[in-house]
Amino acid sequence: MAIREQVSGPGSASQRTDLNVSAQPTRYMAGGSYGEGQELMGLQQGAPMAAGPNLSVNPSDIRRSTVAPIVPLTAPSQRPNEPLTAGVDFGAGPGSEVLNLPQSQEKTLINVVEELIPHDTTGEISAIYNFLRDRGF
């Protein structure tokens, strides 16, 4: 089903685009209880839904060179010179800094109390937070 939408022109040539006629086709749902399919057809015809994006993919558009091949678990290593512990903070190889993960803030008492403030309904957590902040924690 080809979608033909109107495009508004500039200035005085502009037209309404909220009345575009493309819509999803009505579809019959089989397997429901008695009369449910007919009721759904009536609902679809009474309030047609807007057409969704065309997600069909042409196989010739996919470039195979950009997709990494799936490597079986039993295949030889693709990185034979890289230590097994690369990416972790112990053992040989680079640590977790090579993973480019967001740096987490060190958890301190005042950080934990601050995270609890949105859930405080009594105001006590806010008072504790202000006390700790004023004391330089």
QUICORPE-V883913 format. One line per field, one symbol per residue. phi: phi as a letter, one per 30 degrees, with the letter a starting at -180 (. if undefined). burial: I if it has 9 or more other ideal C-beta (glycine too) atoms within 8 Angstrom, else O. A space follows every 10 residues. Layout:
# QUICORPE-V883913
phi = ???
burial = ???
This chain:
# QUICORPE-V883913
phi = .dcccdcddd hdddbdcdce cdbdddbdcc jddeiddddd ddddddbddd ddddcdcded ddcdddcddd cdddddddbd ccddcdjcdb idjddddddh dddddddced ddddddedcd ccjddddddd dddddid
burial = OOOOOOOOOO OOOOOOIOOO OOOIOOOOOO OOOOOIIOOI IOOIOOOOOO OOOOOOOOOO OOOOOOOOOO OOOOOOOOOO OOOOIIIOOO OOIOOOOOOO OOOOOOOOOI IIIOOIIOOI OOOOIIOIIO OIIOOOO
